[in-house]
């Protein structure tokens, strides 16, 4: 089976929706409808292409901790969202993913809106068997300072064929 010219359905949806007024907002809402937990951070997608996803989270009280900075788990949520959507938009036909683990580093107090960029640590390819694929996510503040980094180990495998 050749994947020449194949575009992942999520990526095709993104490319169609960003041409609409409020398309990025609508896409963000659609992703949160599919995976409701992510709506807790009210994400907004800025860019999506094979091998890269950029998403922002507004600064609001709902994502703050007791000292008024962005909560650690909100940052993890943002990282997993960026990494998962990047993979959904990048995987060859017939492949699927699930997070297997995440290692994080808190680099500075996270204040204000946060911007996450997810990229794979190695090329994404079709395979006949499941394998680990590390995804790097860097979260920066409005000054561009890295405040958080995550390395998400994704399990990528062929979709099972149902009879």
Contact map, one row per residue, 1 for C-alpha under 8 A:
1110000000000000000000000000000000000000000000000000000000000000000000000000000000000000000000000000000000000000000000000000000000000000000000000000000000000000000
1111000000000000000000000000000000000000000000000000000000000000000000000000000000000000000000000000000000000000000000000000000000000000000000000000000000000000000
1111110000000000000000000000000000000000000000000000000000000000000000000000000000000000000110000000000000000000000000000000000000000000000000000000000000000000000
0111110000000000000000000000000000000000000000000000000000000000000000000000000000000000000000000000000000000000000000000000000000000000000000000000000000000000000
0011111000000000000000000000000000000000000000000000000000000000000000000000000000000000000000000000000000000000000000000000000000000000000000000000000000000000000
0011111100000000000000000000000000000000000000000000000000000000000000000000000000000000000110000000000000000000000000000000000000000000000000000000000000000000000
0000111110110000000000000000000000000000000000000000000000000000000000000000000000000000100000000000000000000000000000000000000000000000000000000000000000000000000
0000011111110000000000000000000000000000000000000000000000000000000000000000000000000001111110000000000000000000000000000000000000000000000000000000000000000000000
0000001111111000000000000000000000000000000000000000000000000000000000000000000000000000100000000000000000000000000000000000000000000000000000000000000000000000000
0000000111111100000000000000000000000000000000000000000000000000000000000000000000000001100000000000000000000000000000000000000000000000000000000000000000000000000
0000001111111110000000000000000000000000000000011100000000000000000000000000000000000001110000000000000000000000000000000000000000000000000000000000000000000000000
0000001111111111000000000000000000000000000000000000000000000000000000000000000000000000000000000000000000000000000000000000000000000000000000000000000000000000000
0000000011111111100000000010000000000000000000000000000000000000000000000000000000000000000000000000000000000000000000000000000000000000000000000000000000000000000
0000000001111111110000010010000000000000000000010000000000000000000000000000000000000000000000000000000000000000000000000000000000000000000000000000000000000000000
0000000000111111111000000000000000000000000000000000000000000000000000000000000000000000000000000000000000000000000000000000000000000000000000000000000000000000000
0000000000011111111100000000000000000000000000000000000000000000000000000000000000000000000000000000000000000000000000000000000000000000000000000000000000000000000
0000000000001111111100110110000000000000000000000000000000000000000000000000000000000000000000000000000000000000000000000000000000000000000000000000000000000000000
0000000000000111111111110010000000000000000000000000000000000000000000000000000000000000000000000000000000000000000000000000000000000000000000000000000000000000000
0000000000000011111110100000000000000000000000000000000000000000000000000000000000000000000000000000000000000000000000000000000000000000000000000000000000000000000
0000000000000001111111100000000000000000000000000000000000000000000000000000000000000000000000000000000000000000000000000000000000000000000000000000000000000000000
0000000000000000011111100000000000000000000000000000000000000000000000000000000000000000000000000000000000000000000000000000000000000000000000000000000000000000000
0000000000000000010111111100000000000000000000000000000000000000000000000000000000000000000000000000000000000000000000000000000000000000000000000000000000000000000
0000000000000000111111111110000000000000000000000000000000000000000000000000000000000000000000000000000000000000000000000000000000000000000000000000000000000000000
0000000000000100110001111111000000000000000111000000000000000000000000000000000000000000000000000000000000000000000000000000000000000000000000000000000000000000000
0000000000000000000001111111100000000000000110000000000000000000000000000000000000000000000000000000000000000000000000000000000000000000000000000000000000000000000
0000000000000000100001111111110000000000000000000000000000000000000000000000000000000000000000000000000000000000000000000000000000000000000000000000000000000000000
0000000000001100110000111111111000000000000010000000000000000000000000000000000000000000000000000000000000000000000000000000000000000000000000000000000000000000000
0000000000000000000000011111111100000000001110000000000000000000000000000000000000000000000000000000000000000000000000000000000000000000000000000000000000000000000
0000000000000000000000001111111110000010000000000000000000000000000000000000000000000000000000000000000000000000000000000000000000000000000000000000000000000000000
0000000000000000000000000111111111000000000000000000000000000000000000000000000000000000000000000000000000000000000000000000000000000000000000000000000000000000000
0000000000000000000000000011111111110000000000000000000000000000000000000000000000000000000000000000000000000000000000000000000000000000000000000000000000000000000
0000000000000000000000000001111111111110000000000000000000000000000000000000000000000000000000000000000000000000000000000000000000000000000000000000000000000000000
0000000000000000000000000000111111110010000000000000000000000000000000000000000000000000000000000000000000000000000000000000000000000000000000000000000000000000000
0000000000000000000000000000011111110000000000000000000000000000000000000000000000000000000000000000000000000000000000000000000000000000000000000000000000000000000
0000000000000000000000000000001111111110000000000000000000000000000000000000000000000000000000000000000000000000000000000000000000000000000000000000000000000000000
0000000000000000000000000000001111111111000000000000000000000000000000000000000000000000000000000000000000000000000000000000000000000000000000000000000000000000000
0000000000000000000000000000000100111111000000000000000000000000000000000000000000000000000000000000000000000000000000000000000000000000000000000000000000000000000
0000000000000000000000000000000100111111111000000000000000000000000000000000110010000000000000000000000000000000000000000000000000000000000000000000000000000000000
0000000000000000000000000000100110111111111000000000000000000000000000000000000000000000000000000000000000000000000000000000000000000000000000000000000000000000000
0000000000000000000000000000000000011111110000000000000000000110000000000000000000000000000000000000000000000000000000000000000000000000000000000000000000000000000
0000000000000000000000000000000000000111111000000000000011000110000000000100110000000000000000000000000000000000000000000000000000000000000000000000000000000000000
0000000000000000000000000000000000000111111100000000000011000000000000000000000000000000000000000000000000000000000000000000000000000000000000000000000000000000000
0000000000000000000000000001000000000110111110000000001111000000000000000000010000000000000000000000000000000000000000000000000000000000000000000000000000000000000
0000000000000000000000011001000000000000011111000000001110000000000000000000000000000000000000000000000000000000000000000000000000000000000000000000000000000000000
0000000000000000000000011011000000000000001111110000111100000000000000000000000000000000000000000000000000000000000000000000000000000000000000000000000000000000000
0000000000000000000000010000000000000000000111110000111100000000000000000000000000000000000000000000000000000000000000000000000000000000000000000000000000000000000
0000000000000000000000000000000000000000000011111001111000000000000000000000000000000000000000000000000000000000000000000000000000000000000000000000000000000000000
0000000000100100000000000000000000000000000011111101110000000000000000000000000000000100100000000000000000000000000000000000000000000000000000000000000000000000000
0000000000100000000000000000000000000000000000111111100000000000000000000000000000000100110000000000000000000000000000000000000000000000000000000000000000000000000
0000000000100000000000000000000000000000000000011111000000000000000000000000000000000110110000000000000000000000000000000000000000000000000000000000000000000000000
0000000000000000000000000000000000000000000000001111100000000000000000000000000000000110110000000000000000000000000001110001000000000000000000000000000000000000000
0000000000000000000000000000000000000000000000111111110000000000000000000000000000000100000000000000000000000000000011110000000000000000000000000000000000000000000
0000000000000000000000000000000000000000000011111011111000000000000000000000000001101100000000000000000000000000000111100000000000000000000000000000000000000000000
0000000000000000000000000000000000000000000011110001111100000000000000000000000001000000000000000000000000000000001111000000000000000000000000000000000000000000000
0000000000000000000000000000000000000000001111100000111110000000000000000000010001000000000000000000000000000000001110000000000000000000000000000000000000000000000
0000000000000000000000000000000000000000001111000000011111000000000000000000010000000000000000000000000000000000111100000000000000000000000000000000000000000000000
0000000000000000000000000000000000000000111100000000001111100000000000000000010000000000000000000000000000000000111000000000000000000000000000000000000000000000000
0000000000000000000000000000000000000000111000000000000111110000000000000000000000000000000000000000000000000001110000000000000000000000000000000000000000000000000
0000000000000000000000000000000000000000000000000000000011111010000001000000000000000000000000000000000000000011110000000000000000000000000000000000000000000000000
0000000000000000000000000000000000000000000000000000000001111111000000000000000000000000000000000000000000000000000000000000000000000000000000000000000000000000000
0000000000000000000000000000000000000000000000000000000000111111000100000000000000000000000000000000000000000000000000000000000000000000000000000000000000000000000
0000000000000000000000000000000000000001100000000000000000011111000000000000000000000000000000000000000000000000000000000000000000000000000000000000000000000000000
0000000000000000000000000000000000000001100000000000000000111111100001100100000000000000000000000000000000000000000000000000000000000000000000000000000000000000000
0000000000000000000000000000000000000000000000000000000000011111111111100000000000000000000000000000000000000000000000000000000000000000000000000000000000000000000
0000000000000000000000000000000000000000000000000000000000000011111111100000000000000000000000000000000000000000000000000000000000000000000000000000000000000000000
0000000000000000000000000000000000000000000000000000000000000001111110000000000000000000000000000000000000000000000000000000000000000000000000000000000000000000000
0000000000000000000000000000000000000000000000000000000000000001111110000000000000000000000000000000000000000000000000000000000000000000000000000000000000000000000
0000000000000000000000000000000000000000000000000000000000001001111111000000000000000000000000000000000000000010000000000000000000000000000000000000000000000000000
0000000000000000000000000000000000000000000000000000000000000001111111100000000000000000000000000000000000001111000000000000000000000000000000000000000000000000000
0000000000000000000000000000000000000000000000000000000000100011100111110110000000000000000000000000000000001111000000000000000000000000000000000000000000000000000
0000000000000000000000000000000000000000000000000000000000000011100011111110000000000000000000000000000000000100000000000000000000000000000000000000000000000000000
0000000000000000000000000000000000000000000000000000000000000000000001111111000000000000000000000000000001000000000000000000000000000000000000000000000000000000000
0000000000000000000000000000000000000000000000000000000000000000000000111111100000000000000000000000000000000000000000000000000000000000000000000000000000000000000
0000000000000000000000000000000000000000100000000000000000000010000001111111110000000000000000000000000000000000000000000000000000000000000000000000000000000000000
0000000000000000000000000000000000000000000000000000000000000000000001111111111000000000000000000000000000000000000000000000000000000000001000000001000000000000000
0000000000000000000000000000000000000000000000000000000000000000000000011111111100000000000000000000000100000000000000000000000000000000000000000000010000000000000
0000000000000000000000000000000000000100100000000000000000000000000000001111111110000000000000000000000000000000000000000000000000000000000000000000000000000000000
0000000000000000000000000000000000000100101000000000001110000000000000000111111111000000000000000000000000000000000100000000000000000000000000000000000000000000000
0000000000000000000000000000000000000000000000000000000000000000000000000011111111100000000000000000000000000000000101000000000000000000111000000000010000000000000
0000000000000000000000000000000000000000000000000000000000000000000000000001111111110000000000000000000000000000000000000000000000000000000000000000000100000000000
0000000000000000000000000000000000000100000000000000000000000000000000000000111111111000000000000000000000000000000000000000000000000000000000000000000000000000000
0000000000000000000000000000000000000000000000000000111000000000000000000000011111111100000000000000000000000000000111000000000000000000100000000000000000000000000
0000000000000000000000000000000000000000000000000000100000000000000000000000001111111110000000000000000000000000000001100000000000000011100000000000000100000000000
0000000000000000000000000000000000000000000000000000000000000000000000000000000111111111000000001010000000000000000000000000000000000000000000000000000000000000000
0000000000000000000000000000000000000000000000000000100000000000000000000000000011111111100000000000000000000000000000000000000000000000000000000000000000000000000
0000000000000000000000000000000000000000000000011111100000000000000000000000000001111111110000000000000000000000000001100000000000000000000000000000000000000000000
0000000000000000000000000000000000000000000000000110000000000000000000000000000000111111111000001000000000000000000000000000000000000000000000000000000000000000000
0000000101100000000000000000000000000000000000000000000000000000000000000000000000011111111000011000000000000000000000000000000000000000000000000000000000000000000
0000001111100000000000000000000000000000000000011110000000000000000000000000000000001111111000000000000000000000000000000000000000000000000000000000000000000000000
0000000100100000000000000000000000000000000000001110000000000000000000000000000000000111111100000000000000000000000000000001000000000000000000000000000000000000000
0000000100000000000000000000000000000000000000000000000000000000000000000000000000000011111110110000000000000000000000000001110000000000000000000000000000000000000
0010010100000000000000000000000000000000000000000000000000000000000000000000000000000000011111100000000000000000000000000001110000000000000000000000000000000000000
0010010100000000000000000000000000000000000000000000000000000000000000000000000000000000001111100000000000000000000000000000010000000000000000000000000000000000000
0000000000000000000000000000000000000000000000000000000000000000000000000000000000000000000111110000000000000000000000000000000000000000000000000000000000000110000
0000000000000000000000000000000000000000000000000000000000000000000000000000000000000000001111111000000000000000000000000000010000000000000000000000000000011110000
0000000000000000000000000000000000000000000000000000000000000000000000000000000000000001001001111100000000000000000000000000000000000000000000000000000000011110000
0000000000000000000000000000000000000000000000000000000000000000000000000000000000010011000000111110000000000000000000000000000000000000000000000000000001111000000
0000000000000000000000000000000000000000000000000000000000000000000000000000000000000000000000011111000000000000000000000000000000000000000000000000000001110000000
0000000000000000000000000000000000000000000000000000000000000000000000000000000000010000000000001111110000000000000000000000000000000000000000000000000111100000000
0000000000000000000000000000000000000000000000000000000000000000000000000000000000000000000000000111110000000000000000000000000000000000000000000000000111100000000
0000000000000000000000000000000000000000000000000000000000000000000000000000000000000000000000000011111000000000000000000000000000000000000000000000000111000000000
0000000000000000000000000000000000000000000000000000000000000000000000000000000000000000000000000011111100000000000000000000000000000000000000000000011110000000000
0000000000000000000000000000000000000000000000000000000000000000000000000000000000000000000000000000111110000000000000000000000000000000000000000000011100000000000
0000000000000000000000000000000000000000000000000000000000000000000000000001000000000000000000000000011111000000000000000000000000000000000000000001111000000000000
0000000000000000000000000000000000000000000000000000000000000000000000000000000000000000000000000000001111100000000000000000000000000000000000000001110000000000000
0000000000000000000000000000000000000000000000000000000000000000000000010000000000000000000000000000000111111000000000000000000000000000000000000011100000000000000
0000000000000000000000000000000000000000000000000000000000000000000000000000000000000000000000000000000011111000000000000000000000000000000000000111100000000000000
0000000000000000000000000000000000000000000000000000000000000000000000000000000000000000000000000000000001111100000000000000000000000000000000000111000000000000000
0000000000000000000000000000000000000000000000000000000000000000000011000000000000000000000000000000000001111110000000000000000000000000000000000010000000000000000
0000000000000000000000000000000000000000000000000000000000000000000011100000000000000000000000000000000000011111010000000000000000000000000010000011000000000000000
0000000000000000000000000000000000000000000000000000000000100000000111000000000000000000000000000000000000001111110000000000000000000000000010000000000000000000000
0000000000000000000000000000000000000000000000000000000001100000000011000000000000000000000000000000000000000111110000000000000000000000000011000000000000000000000
0000000000000000000000000000000000000000000000000000000111100000000000000000000000000000000000000000000000000011111000000000000000000000000011000000000000000000000
0000000000000000000000000000000000000000000000000000000111100000000000000000000000000000000000000000000000000111111100000000000000000000001111000000000000000000000
0000000000000000000000000000000000000000000000000000011110000000000000000000000000000000000000000000000000000000111110000000000000000000001111000000000000000000000
0000000000000000000000000000000000000000000000000000111100000000000000000000011001000000000000000000000000000000011111000000000000000000111100000000000000000000000
0000000000000000000000000000000000000000000000000001111000000000000000000000000001000000000000000000000000000000001111100000000000000000111000000000000000000000000
0000000000000000000000000000000000000000000000000011110000000000000000000000001001100100000000000000000000000000000111110000000000000011110000000000000000000000000
0000000000000000000000000000000000000000000000000011100000000000000000000000000000100100000000000000000000000000000011111000000000000011100000000000000000000000000
0000000000000000000000000000000000000000000000000011000000000000000000000000000000000000000000000000000000000000000001111111000000001111000000000000000000000000000
0000000000000000000000000000000000000000000000000000000000000000000000000000000000000000000000000000000000000000000000111110000000001111000000000000000000000000000
0000000000000000000000000000000000000000000000000000000000000000000000000000000000000000000000000000000000000000000000011111000000001100000000000000000000000000000
0000000000000000000000000000000000000000000000000000000000000000000000000000000000000000000000000000000000000000000000011111100000000000000000000000000000000000000
0000000000000000000000000000000000000000000000000010000000000000000000000000000000000000011100000000000000000000000000010111110000001000000000000000000000000000000
0000000000000000000000000000000000000000000000000000000000000000000000000000000000000000001100000000000000000000000000000011111000000000000000000000000000000000000
0000000000000000000000000000000000000000000000000000000000000000000000000000000000000000001110100000000000000000000000000001111100000000000000000000000000000100000
0000000000000000000000000000000000000000000000000000000000000000000000000000000000000000000000000000000000000000000000000000111111000000000000000000000000001100000
0000000000000000000000000000000000000000000000000000000000000000000000000000000000000000000000000000000000000000000000000000011111000000000000000000000000001100000
0000000000000000000000000000000000000000000000000000000000000000000000000000000000000000000000000000000000000000000000000000001111100000000000000000000000001100000
0000000000000000000000000000000000000000000000000000000000000000000000000000000000000000000000000000000000000000000000000000001111110000000000000000000000111100000
0000000000000000000000000000000000000000000000000000000000000000000000000000000000000000000000000000000000000000000000000000000011111000000000000000000000111000000
0000000000000000000000000000000000000000000000000000000000000000000000000000000000000000000000000000000000000000000000000000000001111100000000000000000011110000000
0000000000000000000000000000000000000000000000000000000000000000000000000000000000000000000000000000000000000000000000011101000000111110000000000000000011110000000
0000000000000000000000000000000000000000000000000000000000000000000000000000000000000000000000000000000000000000000000011100000000011111000000000000001111000000000
0000000000000000000000000000000000000000000000000000000000000000000000000000000000100000000000000000000000000000000001111000000000001111100000000000001111000000000
0000000000000000000000000000000000000000000000000000000000000000000000000000000000100000000000000000000000000000000001111000000000000111110000000000111100000000000
0000000000000000000000000000000000000000000000000000000000000000000000000000001001100000000000000000000000000000000111100000000000000011111000000000111100000000000
0000000000000000000000000000000000000000000000000000000000000000000000000000001000000000000000000000000000000000000111000000000000000001111100000101110000000000000
0000000000000000000000000000000000000000000000000000000000000000000000000010001000000000000000000000000000000000011110000000000000000000111110000111100000000000000
0000000000000000000000000000000000000000000000000000000000000000000000000000000000000000000000000000000000000000011100000000000000000000011111111111000000000000000
0000000000000000000000000000000000000000000000000000000000000000000000000000000000000000000000000000000000000111111000000000000000000000001111111110000000000000000
0000000000000000000000000000000000000000000000000000000000000000000000000000000000000000000000000000000000000001111000000000000000000000000111111000000000000000000
0000000000000000000000000000000000000000000000000000000000000000000000000000000000000000000000000000000000000000000000000000000000000000000111111000000000000000000
0000000000000000000000000000000000000000000000000000000000000000000000000000000000000000000000000000000000000000000000000000000000000000000111111100000000000000000
0000000000000000000000000000000000000000000000000000000000000000000000000000000000000000000000000000000000000000000000000000000000000000000111111110000000000000000
0000000000000000000000000000000000000000000000000000000000000000000000000000000000000000000000000000000000110000000000000000000000000000011110011111100000000000000
0000000000000000000000000000000000000000000000000000000000000000000000000000000000000000000000000000000001111100000000000000000000000000001110001111100000000000000
0000000000000000000000000000000000000000000000000000000000000000000000000010000000000000000000000000000111110100000000000000000000000000011100000111110000000000000
0000000000000000000000000000000000000000000000000000000000000000000000000000000000000000000000000000000111100000000000000000000000000001111000000111111000000000000
0000000000000000000000000000000000000000000000000000000000000000000000000001001000000000000000000000011110000000000000000000000000000001110000000001111100000000000
0000000000000000000000000000000000000000000000000000000000000000000000000000000000000000000000000000011100000000000000000000000000000111100000000000111110000000000
0000000000000000000000000000000000000000000000000000000000000000000000000000000100100000000000000011111000000000000000000000000000000111100000000000011111000000000
0000000000000000000000000000000000000000000000000000000000000000000000000000000000000000000000000011110000000000000000000000000000011110000000000000001111100000000
0000000000000000000000000000000000000000000000000000000000000000000000000000000000000000000000001111100000000000000000000000000000011110000000000000000111110000000
0000000000000000000000000000000000000000000000000000000000000000000000000000000000000000000000001111000000000000000000000000000001111000000000000000000011111000000
0000000000000000000000000000000000000000000000000000000000000000000000000000000000000000000000111100000000000000000000000000000001111000000000000000000001111100000
0000000000000000000000000000000000000000000000000000000000000000000000000000000000000000000000111000000000000000000000000000001111100000000000000000000000111110000
0000000000000000000000000000000000000000000000000000000000000000000000000000000000000000000001110000000000000000000000000000011111000000000000000000000000011111000
0000000000000000000000000000000000000000000000000000000000000000000000000000000000000000000001110000000000000000000000000000000000000000000000000000000000001111100
0000000000000000000000000000000000000000000000000000000000000000000000000000000000000000000000000000000000000000000000000000000000000000000000000000000000000111110
0000000000000000000000000000000000000000000000000000000000000000000000000000000000000000000000000000000000000000000000000000000000000000000000000000000000000011111
0000000000000000000000000000000000000000000000000000000000000000000000000000000000000000000000000000000000000000000000000000000000000000000000000000000000000001111
0000000000000000000000000000000000000000000000000000000000000000000000000000000000000000000000000000000000000000000000000000000000000000000000000000000000000000111
